[in-house]
Amino acid sequence: MKPVPPSRYVLFAVIATGGCVLDLVTKHWMSGILDPFGRPRWAWPGLFGFQWSLNEGALFGMGQGKVFLFAGLSILAALAVCYWLFVAGAARDRFLTVALSLVTAGILGNLFDRLGLHGLRWPYATEGHVVGDPVYAVRDWILVMIGTWHWPNFNVADSLLVCGAILLIWHSFSGSEVEAS
């Protein structure tokens, strides 16, 4: 088995770090612009805009309040990706490296939030929270409406995860061979 080319470590680090930084910068930026109580700012009224929300769950808000379970699963997923790429050798395939770098960027961006590393405090009382409690929730801010249906708010990290997953599905159905260059 050929070793993983050093360029794949660099590619992975650049995409995963760059994506994570982009996610965290946009979350920080939007937190200073958007209403913490969730009133939307429309870019295209009734279709696309920005709305601050804090998600203590996972995909589509499922599992609310299980933030530390999801943080643990995120850590395991990031470790599994690194193992698959660099120990099992999947990083010999450039396409897989890119796809899994995007997934890792998304995992890390949302993990940062789940661990409360942003330092936010709850600005309002909710079930289980009083004003001033530390926030252990993912910061979402992209708002999309599909007709009258409100798509769950999301962020750059979520977009990176979805793009990486789509690339993985595409790769699995394309029958691609491992690319060594």
Backbone bond lengths (Angstrom), bond angles and torsions (degrees), N, CA, C in turn:
res aa  C-N    CA-C-N  psi(-1)  N-CA   C-N-CA  omega(-1)  CA-C   N-CA-C  phi
1 M - - - 1.448 - - 1.534 108.80 -
2 K 1.325 115.97 129.86 1.460 120.64 178.92 1.520 110.05 -71.46
3 P 1.333 116.93 146.74 1.466 118.90 176.44 1.528 110.73 -71.82
4 V 1.308 115.18 161.30 1.465 121.34 176.67 1.531 107.96 -70.43
5 P 1.330 117.85 128.33 1.468 119.85 178.80 1.533 110.85 -62.40
6 P 1.319 118.03 140.98 1.473 120.93 179.00 1.532 112.82 -56.63
7 S 1.322 116.79 -29.88 1.468 119.50 -179.94 1.527 112.10 -62.59
8 R 1.331 117.89 -24.29 1.466 120.70 -179.58 1.526 111.06 -74.52
9 Y 1.310 116.63 -32.41 1.467 119.70 174.50 1.529 109.60 -63.74
10 V 1.325 114.94 -41.90 1.469 120.56 179.61 1.527 110.03 -66.15
11 L 1.338 116.45 -47.43 1.469 120.91 179.18 1.526 110.63 -57.11
12 F 1.325 116.37 -47.25 1.468 121.21 179.17 1.529 110.59 -59.83
13 A 1.317 117.01 -48.86 1.471 120.84 -177.13 1.522 111.58 -62.94
14 V 1.327 117.31 -41.62 1.465 120.77 -178.26 1.531 110.58 -65.89
15 I 1.329 117.23 -47.69 1.470 119.86 -177.92 1.524 111.03 -69.39
16 A 1.327 117.49 -47.15 1.469 119.92 -177.85 1.526 111.27 -63.88
17 T 1.318 116.79 -44.01 1.473 120.33 179.88 1.519 110.86 -69.44
18 G 1.332 116.33 -47.01 1.466 120.16 -179.70 1.516 112.46 -60.35
19 G 1.323 117.33 -43.78 1.465 120.89 178.51 1.509 112.26 -64.42
20 C 1.325 116.65 -43.15 1.465 120.97 178.81 1.524 110.57 -62.96
21 V 1.326 116.94 -45.06 1.466 120.95 179.65 1.532 110.08 -62.82
22 L 1.324 117.60 -44.09 1.463 120.68 177.90 1.527 110.89 -58.14
23 D 1.320 116.71 -44.04 1.459 120.96 177.90 1.530 111.28 -60.48
24 L 1.319 116.86 -49.84 1.471 120.33 -176.49 1.523 111.83 -66.71
25 V 1.324 117.36 -37.73 1.473 120.20 178.77 1.525 110.16 -65.67
26 T 1.347 117.16 -44.21 1.469 118.68 -179.41 1.527 111.59 -67.15
27 K 1.320 117.78 -36.88 1.475 120.06 176.57 1.524 110.55 -62.87
28 H 1.320 116.32 -44.82 1.465 120.29 179.67 1.523 110.58 -63.64
29 W 1.311 116.37 -45.29 1.463 121.40 -179.68 1.523 110.95 -60.68
30 M 1.338 116.53 -48.36 1.460 120.15 -177.54 1.531 111.98 -68.76
31 S 1.331 117.30 -28.60 1.469 118.75 178.61 1.522 111.23 -65.43
32 G 1.334 116.93 -25.86 1.457 120.13 177.99 1.517 113.54 -85.24
33 I 1.318 116.84 -14.76 1.466 121.79 -176.53 1.525 112.08 -101.26
34 L 1.331 116.35 -40.36 1.457 120.54 -170.20 1.525 112.75 -88.20
35 D 1.310 114.28 153.33 1.454 123.11 178.03 1.537 109.44 -67.41
36 P 1.336 118.28 123.35 1.468 119.58 -178.72 1.525 113.08 -66.58
37 F 1.313 118.04 -12.17 1.463 121.24 179.84 1.528 112.15 -94.19
38 G 1.339 116.84 4.96 1.449 120.55 170.21 1.516 117.53 90.69
39 R 1.325 119.04 10.93 1.466 118.64 176.19 1.530 108.34 -71.20
40 P 1.340 117.42 129.42 1.471 120.26 -175.28 1.522 113.22 -75.62
41 R 1.323 114.64 153.71 1.468 123.53 169.07 1.523 105.17 -116.92
42 W 1.311 115.75 115.32 1.460 120.55 -173.94 1.522 111.90 -88.26
43 A 1.314 116.42 130.71 1.461 122.43 169.48 1.531 108.04 -89.43
44 W 1.326 115.93 -39.23 1.456 123.80 175.34 1.520 104.95 -133.25
45 P 1.349 117.81 97.51 1.469 121.92 -171.96 1.526 113.97 -48.91
46 G 1.322 113.42 129.67 1.449 121.33 177.91 1.512 115.42 78.11
47 L 1.340 117.42 -1.08 1.457 120.05 -178.22 1.530 112.82 -127.94
48 F 1.338 116.84 -50.78 1.461 120.79 -174.78 1.519 109.90 -143.81
49 G 1.320 114.92 135.81 1.462 119.18 177.67 1.515 111.01 -168.00
50 F 1.312 114.23 -157.31 1.459 121.61 -176.77 1.520 108.78 -132.26
51 Q 1.311 116.44 134.27 1.457 121.70 -178.73 1.522 108.52 -151.26
52 W 1.313 115.80 125.98 1.459 121.52 -178.91 1.515 110.12 -74.94
53 S 1.325 116.61 132.57 1.462 120.92 172.01 1.525 109.02 -150.49
54 L 1.310 114.95 152.64 1.464 122.04 179.19 1.520 107.59 -115.93
55 N 1.325 116.54 123.10 1.457 122.29 -175.22 1.526 109.60 -113.00
56 E 1.323 115.51 112.22 1.471 120.87 177.58 1.521 111.94 -89.34
57 G 1.313 116.86 8.35 1.449 121.09 -179.89 1.512 111.28 -113.43
58 A 1.321 113.87 -146.42 1.468 120.47 -179.83 1.517 108.56 -126.05
59 L 1.299 116.89 -143.61 1.449 124.41 -176.97 1.524 111.56 -46.92
60 F 1.336 116.17 123.62 1.463 123.87 179.75 1.530 112.41 57.31
61 G 1.321 117.28 25.60 1.457 121.38 176.90 1.519 114.51 79.13
62 M 1.325 117.92 7.57 1.469 119.95 179.80 1.528 109.79 -67.57
63 G 1.308 116.79 147.17 1.460 121.89 175.93 1.517 113.53 74.65
64 Q 1.331 117.23 34.38 1.463 120.58 -179.88 1.529 110.86 -52.87
65 G 1.325 115.74 135.84 1.459 121.68 177.42 1.524 114.04 89.66
66 K 1.316 117.99 -7.47 1.474 121.33 -179.30 1.528 110.28 -99.27
67 V 1.313 115.15 40.64 1.459 121.44 -171.87 1.532 112.10 -62.03
68 F 1.318 118.58 -37.60 1.463 119.67 -178.14 1.531 111.64 -76.09
69 L 1.326 117.39 -27.91 1.462 120.72 171.92 1.533 108.70 -63.35
70 F 1.341 116.25 -46.80 1.465 120.27 -179.65 1.530 111.20 -67.99
71 A 1.311 117.68 -32.64 1.469 120.24 176.25 1.531 109.49 -64.85
72 G 1.316 116.87 -44.30 1.469 120.62 177.73 1.518 112.18 -62.39
73 L 1.333 116.07 -42.92 1.467 119.63 177.78 1.528 111.32 -65.02
74 S 1.325 116.55 -34.77 1.469 120.38 177.57 1.525 111.20 -64.02
75 I 1.315 116.18 -42.70 1.466 120.75 178.56 1.531 109.96 -62.60
76 L 1.332 116.20 -45.46 1.468 119.82 178.38 1.526 111.32 -61.84
77 A 1.337 117.05 -41.01 1.466 120.55 179.76 1.524 111.04 -63.94
78 A 1.325 117.04 -43.67 1.470 120.20 179.50 1.535 110.75 -63.02
79 L 1.313 116.52 -41.36 1.461 120.27 177.41 1.528 111.07 -65.05
80 A 1.325 116.69 -40.32 1.473 120.82 179.15 1.524 111.07 -64.13
81 V 1.329 116.76 -40.37 1.473 120.39 177.95 1.524 109.87 -61.70
82 C 1.325 116.92 -47.05 1.470 120.49 -179.81 1.524 111.02 -62.50
83 Y 1.329 117.00 -40.54 1.462 120.63 177.43 1.534 110.39 -61.74
84 W 1.334 116.13 -49.50 1.457 121.31 -178.11 1.534 110.53 -59.14
85 L 1.326 116.24 -44.26 1.462 119.86 -177.76 1.524 112.95 -70.16
86 F 1.328 116.44 -51.02 1.465 119.58 -165.66 1.522 115.51 -104.89
87 V 1.321 118.62 -18.71 1.461 120.40 175.25 1.527 109.69 -100.14
88 A 1.337 115.68 -48.70 1.464 119.57 178.89 1.531 111.82 -76.92
89 G 1.330 117.37 -15.02 1.456 120.94 171.97 1.519 116.67 92.57
90 A 1.336 118.53 10.28 1.466 119.90 -179.88 1.526 112.08 -62.14
91 A 1.319 118.01 -20.11 1.469 120.97 -179.43 1.519 112.54 -69.47
92 R 1.322 118.46 -8.34 1.465 119.35 173.26 1.529 109.91 -65.13
93 D 1.325 116.24 -22.13 1.460 122.33 177.16 1.532 108.37 -93.94
94 R 1.323 116.37 113.55 1.476 121.12 -177.28 1.523 111.14 -59.84
95 F 1.329 117.41 -41.37 1.461 121.25 -178.34 1.529 110.60 -61.36
96 L 1.342 117.32 -45.72 1.466 120.69 177.34 1.527 111.22 -63.30
97 T 1.310 116.50 -37.60 1.465 120.30 178.75 1.524 110.34 -60.81
98 V 1.325 116.60 -45.50 1.467 120.56 179.71 1.528 110.02 -64.40
99 A 1.330 117.14 -48.63 1.464 121.03 -178.09 1.535 111.13 -59.03
100 L 1.315 116.84 -46.53 1.459 120.16 -177.85 1.524 112.25 -74.87
101 S 1.318 117.44 -23.42 1.470 120.41 172.72 1.521 110.35 -67.06
102 L 1.326 116.78 -41.67 1.464 120.87 177.22 1.533 110.85 -63.07
103 V 1.323 116.25 -43.74 1.464 120.65 177.92 1.528 109.94 -60.58
104 T 1.316 116.66 -45.00 1.466 120.80 -179.63 1.524 111.33 -63.28
105 A 1.316 117.59 -41.54 1.467 120.70 177.44 1.524 110.36 -57.99
106 G 1.324 116.76 -44.67 1.461 120.67 178.71 1.521 112.52 -65.19
107 I 1.324 115.99 -42.39 1.471 120.09 178.19 1.526 109.99 -59.09
108 L 1.330 116.46 -48.15 1.468 120.24 -176.04 1.525 112.44 -67.05
109 G 1.343 117.52 -39.72 1.457 120.27 179.01 1.521 112.05 -61.35
110 N 1.328 116.73 -45.11 1.469 119.48 179.62 1.524 112.12 -75.94
111 L 1.327 117.98 -30.58 1.462 120.75 176.17 1.529 110.62 -63.00
112 F 1.307 117.22 -41.67 1.468 122.29 176.41 1.527 109.75 -51.44
113 D 1.331 115.94 -45.59 1.464 120.70 -179.92 1.522 112.24 -69.32
114 R 1.323 116.75 -44.92 1.471 120.34 -177.62 1.531 111.76 -61.22
115 L 1.315 116.40 -30.29 1.467 119.95 178.52 1.528 112.29 -83.96
116 G 1.326 117.08 -1.86 1.463 121.46 177.75 1.511 113.69 72.63
117 L 1.324 117.41 21.76 1.461 120.93 -176.31 1.523 112.83 -70.76
118 H 1.321 117.27 -12.99 1.474 121.44 177.37 1.519 111.93 -74.95
119 G 1.331 117.40 -17.35 1.466 121.28 176.46 1.517 115.41 77.66
120 L 1.322 118.30 12.43 1.465 120.51 -179.84 1.519 111.93 -70.58
121 R 1.319 114.49 155.07 1.471 123.01 174.30 1.523 107.52 -122.33
122 W 1.331 116.42 148.65 1.463 119.84 179.18 1.524 109.50 -62.94
123 P 1.351 117.46 123.62 1.464 120.57 -179.22 1.529 112.70 -83.05
124 Y 1.322 116.46 -7.42 1.467 121.59 -178.10 1.527 107.78 -149.18
125 A 1.324 115.99 159.56 1.460 120.96 178.82 1.531 109.46 -79.56
126 T 1.312 115.92 138.43 1.463 122.19 175.52 1.516 107.28 -135.07
127 E 1.319 115.82 177.18 1.453 119.21 175.98 1.528 108.67 -62.90
128 G 1.310 116.30 115.98 1.454 120.78 179.97 1.511 115.20 90.77
129 H 1.343 118.39 -1.84 1.466 121.47 -178.63 1.520 110.50 -136.36
130 V 1.310 114.91 141.92 1.462 120.40 171.06 1.528 107.15 -110.27
131 V 1.309 115.50 160.77 1.458 120.52 178.11 1.524 108.93 -55.12
132 G 1.325 116.67 129.18 1.457 121.55 178.42 1.512 115.36 98.01
133 D 1.335 118.46 -10.39 1.468 120.31 175.66 1.525 109.37 -63.24
134 P 1.340 118.06 147.25 1.469 119.67 175.04 1.530 110.53 -62.91
135 V 1.311 116.13 145.21 1.465 122.11 179.55 1.524 109.16 -96.07
136 Y 1.325 115.66 121.64 1.458 122.69 172.25 1.526 105.99 -116.41
137 A 1.311 115.83 72.98 1.463 121.25 -174.71 1.522 109.06 -150.42
138 V 1.325 114.75 153.26 1.456 120.99 177.29 1.526 108.72 -77.62
139 R 1.323 115.24 133.83 1.464 121.75 179.58 1.527 109.34 -88.40
140 D 1.325 115.59 113.32 1.464 121.71 179.09 1.515 108.88 -109.78
141 W 1.338 116.59 148.53 1.460 118.74 -176.16 1.523 115.94 -150.63
142 I 1.316 118.72 -6.74 1.464 120.92 179.29 1.525 108.26 -92.85
143 L 1.325 115.78 127.48 1.466 123.11 -175.56 1.520 109.58 -115.15
144 V 1.334 116.41 126.89 1.459 122.22 177.11 1.521 108.09 -131.74
145 M 1.313 115.27 133.05 1.464 121.40 175.13 1.523 107.80 -110.23
146 I 1.313 116.37 136.09 1.460 122.12 174.75 1.520 105.41 -116.97
147 G 1.340 115.24 95.93 1.463 120.21 -170.92 1.518 108.23 67.65
148 T 1.316 115.99 -122.92 1.467 119.65 176.98 1.525 111.53 -97.15
149 W 1.341 116.76 -0.14 1.461 120.46 -178.32 1.521 110.46 -88.85
150 H 1.310 115.02 128.06 1.465 122.73 179.23 1.524 108.64 -87.83
151 W 1.353 116.17 107.25 1.456 120.36 175.45 1.530 107.13 -63.73
152 P 1.326 119.68 139.79 1.473 119.57 178.90 1.532 111.31 -56.04
153 N 1.328 115.50 134.20 1.469 120.34 179.71 1.525 109.64 -56.35
154 F 1.322 115.35 150.30 1.460 120.27 -179.58 1.517 109.26 -145.15
155 N 1.329 116.24 -175.90 1.466 121.71 -176.67 1.530 109.39 -142.13
156 V 1.315 116.77 -176.22 1.464 121.21 -179.48 1.533 110.92 -63.49
157 A 1.329 117.59 -40.33 1.470 120.38 179.41 1.528 110.88 -59.01
158 D 1.327 116.58 -43.38 1.465 120.07 178.02 1.527 110.62 -61.51
159 S 1.336 116.20 -40.71 1.463 120.71 179.34 1.528 110.52 -64.04
160 L 1.320 117.34 -40.79 1.463 121.01 178.15 1.532 111.02 -64.32
161 L 1.329 116.66 -41.80 1.465 120.54 177.07 1.522 111.24 -60.00
162 V 1.322 116.64 -46.13 1.464 120.71 -179.02 1.527 110.69 -65.11
163 C 1.328 117.40 -45.03 1.471 120.15 178.59 1.526 111.20 -61.03
164 G 1.331 116.76 -43.54 1.463 120.08 177.57 1.514 111.74 -62.49
165 A 1.339 117.66 -41.72 1.464 121.32 179.33 1.528 110.98 -65.30
166 I 1.332 117.19 -40.55 1.465 120.40 177.62 1.530 110.00 -62.15
167 L 1.328 117.25 -42.79 1.466 120.36 178.18 1.534 111.14 -63.46
168 L 1.320 117.49 -38.01 1.467 120.71 177.48 1.526 111.31 -64.38
169 I 1.328 116.02 -42.62 1.474 119.65 178.20 1.522 110.13 -64.42
170 W 1.324 115.75 -44.79 1.466 120.28 178.36 1.532 110.05 -58.69
171 H 1.312 116.27 -46.04 1.461 121.30 -179.73 1.527 110.74 -60.69
172 S 1.325 116.97 -41.54 1.466 119.61 -177.27 1.519 112.26 -67.44
173 F 1.346 117.53 -30.27 1.461 120.60 179.79 1.533 113.08 -92.23
174 S 1.337 116.68 -12.24 1.462 118.86 -176.78 1.524 112.77 -82.87
175 G 1.314 117.46 -16.31 1.457 120.45 -178.06 1.503 113.01 68.90
176 S 1.328 116.52 26.08 1.465 121.21 -178.25 1.512 111.00 -62.82
177 E 1.319 113.47 142.19 1.455 120.26 173.12 1.517 108.62 -87.21
178 V 1.311 116.53 157.58 1.456 120.59 177.06 1.516 108.64 -63.83
179 E 1.307 115.60 129.12 1.467 122.54 -178.01 1.522 108.57 -99.26
180 A 1.305 117.14 120.89 1.467 120.55 -175.34 1.518 113.43 -91.39
181 S 1.308 118.93 -6.93 1.475 118.54 -177.01 1.497 112.25 -92.05
